[in-house]
Amino acid sequence: MIVRLVASLCAALLLAACGHVPQAVTFHAEDNPEKLSAWGLFTMADGRIAPHEGMVTYELQTPLFSDYAQKWRTIWMPKGVHAAYRPNTAFDFPVGTIVTKTFYYTASAGVTDPQTSNDVVKMTPATYQTGVSGLDLRHVRLIETRLLVRRASGWVALPYVWGTDGRDATLARTGADIALTLDEGGKKVSFDYSVPNQNQCAGCHAQDFRTRAIEPIGLKARNLNRDFPGEGGEINQLKRLVTMGYLTGVPASGVPRNANWQDAKVDVVDRARAYLDINCSHCHNPTGAARTSGLWLDAPTVDARLLGMCKPPVAAGRGTGDRPFDVVPGHPERSILPYRLASTDPGVMMPELGRDIEHVEGVKLIYHYILTLKGACTEDDGTGPAAG
């Protein structure tokens, strides 16, 4: 009896030392827990990571490229509050909102313990995740889960890196580099997957130089305006958020919608603009960090010159690749934009953060886009017609 009592007491002390794992989503208004589990966001059971009640899985029309990592995205809000619709920027989310983005890869075939494998395969995410039952982990290497937490003082970004046992993730304030080898149909590419530190998160998420406030990038009407399975069936995601009480103010018509960059049935210009919008416009917009470049790649911009047509670079240097203009209609090989997208040189590549390898398919799309553009540039000063 005494032995049993001591054992029970030790177990209780151990549980207290490790911290209580909540059974429901827990908003931390001030502290930043060391373990992801302290937020109570997910259940790990039967080879699957599933969201707790009230969390909504969502997907973007065109996602940001992150070294071919697949992403599982969720959002949660406390009961009784909601986000307010905005047509072009991120929705106005209430205090208490928690946005998660879990980055993962498919492990190579035959691997018995995917979470300890550094060999991964390029695949599409639909194989493992749904908006209903979470993420199937049987063939998955979890890398990190990033949180965006809306507190009274504003948004805060918190990166958590998953351990080799796949049971929990630990806060990585200073970031991390994870060596991986990507198998692209037999061609293997070794690279360092970079988990951003908290300051680097602001490099992309602070989209207005006047406030420097962090905001979500993907949670905009034009990115969410698509069907995706979840509560209520396979329906429009904005409709789902409205039905659940998570979003108000969505108009009956005129809601913007980006193209799916991989949908070959859609015009290449629309697909390319969607790709540049999600990958580049958090900096290249009228109030972003790259506003002084004069290259604005956000979806609302329609001025051909601002989109780079026959526009000389603001600052010369090796970042131009000796190309005269950001975009030369009909000539991607003479355009700076695809040159920088294709580069993996840290002093040349764009985007500057979030990737270590080339997005081959994305660069091919931008090449095709520029090939379709009509017009000619004046080589000496760029005053020639941008498009015809």
N, C-alpha and C positions, 0 to 999 in steps of 0.2 A: 504493500500500500504506500509506504513512504517513498520507495523507488518510483512508483507511478506518479506520485504527487510532485516529486522533484523533476521528473521528466516533463510533466505538464507545465510546471512553472518555467523550466528552461525554454520550452517551446513558445510559451507566451512572451517571455523576455526577448527571444529571438525575433518573433513577429513584430514586437514593439520597436526593436532596434532597426529592423528593415523598413519599418513604416507600413501603415495600413494602405492596402490597395483598394480604392473605392470601387463599389459595384455600379456606380452611375457616374456620368460626367461631372467633374468637379472643377469649377472655375476658381483659379487662384488670382486674386485681385492684385497681389503685390509680390509674393515670393515666386521664385523660379525653381520648381522642384528638380532635383538631380535626375530623377527617373521619369520616363514618359508615363509609366503606369500610374503615377500619382495623380494624373489628370483624369483617370477613369474613362478614357475614351474608347478603349477596345477590349474585347474578350478574345483570349487566345485559347482555342479548344478544337480538338478533332482536326488538326492540320489546317486550321483556318483562322484568320484574324477578322473579326466582325465588329462593326460599330455598335455602340450602346444606343439605347432608345433615344429617339429625338435627333439623331445625327442623320444627315442627308448626304449620300454619295452623289457627286456630280462629275461631269466631264465637259471639256471645252471643245468648241467647234474645231479649232486648230490649236494644239498645245505648244508650249515652249520646248525647244530642243535642249536636252540635257545629257549629252553623250549617250544617246539611245536608251537612257533609263526609262522604264515604264513608271507610271504614277497613278496612285489611288488617292482621290481627293474627297474630303468630307467637310461639312460645315455643321456647326451646332450653335443654337442660341438658347438662352434661358426662356422659360415659359413667360408669356405675357409681353414679350418685346418683339420687334420686327425691324427689318431693314427697309429703308426708303429708296425707291427707284430713282436712278439718275440715267439719262439717256446715253451719255458718252463716257463717263468716268465710273470708277468703282461705286457700288451702291453704298449708301450711308448706313453702316452697320451699328447696332447698339452696343453699349458696354456689356461685356459678358460673352460676346461672340468668340468662338474658337474655330479657326480654319486649319485643317490638317492636309498635308501633302506627303504621302509615303512614297519614296523612291525605291524601286526594286528592279532586279534583272531575273531573267530565266537562267537557271544553272544549266551547264552542259549535260547532255544525255549521259546516263549511267552514273551520275554523281549520287552517292548514297546520303550525303549530308550537305544539301545545297548551301546552308548558311556558312559553312567553312570553306566553300569553293570560291576561288578567284577567277575561274573560267566561266564566262557567261555567254549567252547567245542572243543575237538580235531577233526579237519577236514582237508581235503586236500585243497590247495589254488585254484585249477582249478574251483571250484564252483563259485567264485566271480571275478576273474581277467582274463583278456585276454591281448594279445599284441596289441589289436585294440582300445578298448574303455575304458581302465583304470580299476578302481576297484569299484564294486557295494557295496555301504555302507549300504544297508538296514538291514543287519544282522551282521554288522562288528563293533568291538570295536578297533578303532585306538589307538595304543600305542605310537609309536615314528617314526620319519623319520630321518635317518642319512644321512648326506651329506658328500661326499668326494669331495673337491674342489681343482682343480689343478691351483695353482697360480705360479707366476714367481719364488718364493722362494721354491716351492715344494707343496706337497699335505697337506691339512689341513682337519681334521675331526671335524664335527659339529653335535651334537645330538640335535634334537628338539622333545619335548614332546607335544602330542596333548591334548588340553583342553577338559573338560567334555562336552562342547557344540559341539565339533567336527568341529569347523569352522577354527581353526588355531592351529599351534603348536609353542611353545616358546623354545628358546635356553636354554638348561640345561647344562651349563658349568661344574657344579659339579656333574652331573648325577642325578639319581632319583631311588627310589624303589617303585614299584607299586604292591600292594597286589592283587593277583588273585586266583581264585579257578578253577581248570581245571577238567572238567567232562570227564572221559574216559569210556564211556559206562556205566555210573552208579557209577563208582568208582570216588570219588572226592578227588583231591589232592590240598591242599593250598600251595602256594609258593609266593615268592617275585620276580617279574620280575625286573631285574636290568638294568637300562639305564646307560651305561658307561659314566664316565666323560672323558674329552678330553685327559687326560694323559693315561687313561686305553685304549683308542682307539689305542694309539701307542703300547700298549702291544702286540696286535695281528698284527697290520698293519705295524709295523717296522720289516721287515722280514730279514734285513741284519744288523748284529751287527756292521759292519764297518762304515756304514753311518747313521744308525738309522733313515733313511728316511721312511716316511709313503708311502705305496703303496696299491692299491686295492688288495684284496685277490682272489675274484672270477673271475675277468676279465682276464682270461688266456685262451689260445686256447683250452686246454683240457676240460675246464668247459663250454665253449660256443659252442663247436662243436656239435650242435644238432639242430633239427628242432623246430621252435616255431612260432605260428601265429603272423602276424604283417604286416607291409608294404611289399607288394609283395606276400602276401599269407603265407601259412605255409611252410616256407623254412628254410634252414640252416641259423643260426644266423650270422655266419661269412660272408656268401654270402650277407646277408642283409646289414651288416655294410659296406662291400665293395661297393655294389651297391649305397648306400646312400653317399658314399664319406667319411665315418667315419673311414675307415681302409684301409691300403695299405700293400703290401708285403706278402700277404697270398699265400703260395705255392700251386701249383696245386695238390699235393699229399703229403702224409707223415705228415699231420696235426695230432697232438696227440688228443686223445679223451678218457676221463674218462668214466667208466661205470655208468649207472643209478643204484644206490645202491638198489633200490626197484624192479628191473627187474629180476624176478625169472628165466627167460630164460638165463640169463648171468651167467657165471661161478662165484662161490662164492668168489674166490680169487680176481677176477677183481672188484667185487662189494665192497668187504671189503677194497681193496687198494684205491678205489675212496673215500670211506667214511673216511678213515684215512687221506687221502690227504687233503680233504677240512676242516676237523675238527681239525687236529693236525699239519699239516706240516708247518703252518705259524711260528711255533716255532721249531718243530722237522725237521730241514733241515740243510745242511752243514754250513749255515751262520746265522741260526736262534738263538733265545734266548736259546733254549734247545740243541744247537749243542754239548755241552760238555757231554750230557747224553749218547752220542753214539747211540741214537735211532733216526733214520732218517726215517720219514714216508711220505716223498714227493713222488709223482708218479715216477720221474726218477730214484730213488734209487732201485737197484735190488739185492744188496749184502744181503744175508739172515741174516748175523750177524747184520748189521746195521738196518735191519727190526725187530730186537729183538729176532731172533731165538737162543735160548740157551744163551742169553746174560745176565749176572748178572747185577743188577742195579749198577749204579755208586755210589750212596749214599744210604746206608741202612736206615731203619727207618720204621715207621708205614705205610708209603706210599706204601710199598711192600706187606703189608698184609701177611707177613711171607712166601711169595712165592719166589722161588729161582731165576727165570728168567723172563725177560719181556714176552717172548713167549715160552711155552713148547709145541712142536708139539703134537697134539692129546689130549692135556690136558688143556683146558681153565680154569678149576677150580684151576690149579696150576700156572697159568700165571698172571703176574702183570698187563699187559695191560688191559684186560677186568675188572679186579678188580677196577682199578682206573677210568675207564669209567663208571662203575656202581655206584661208590660211590657218595654221596652228602655231605660228610665231607669236609669242605674247606681245611683241611690240607692234604687230600688224593686225592680228585677228579681231574680228567683231562677231558677236558680242565679246567684251573683254572678260566677263565672268561667266561661269556656268557650263563651260565646255572645254575639253582638252583635245578632242578629235573633230574632224570635219563631218558635217551633216551632208553626206553625199547627195541624198535625194533632195534636200532643201536647196543646195547650191544648183543642182540641175534644174529645179523649178525656176529659180531666179534667172538662170541663163535663158531658159525658154521664154520667160516673160520679156526680157530685154530684146530678144530676137524678134518678138512680135511688134515692138514699138516702131513707129514710123517717124521720119524726120532726119535732120542732120545737124551736127554741131559745127560751129566755126572754131577751128583749132586754136586760133590765137587768143581769143578772149571769151569764148563761150556764149556769144550773143546770138548765135544762130537759132533757128526754130527748134523748140524742144520736142515737139511731137506734131504729127500731121494727121 
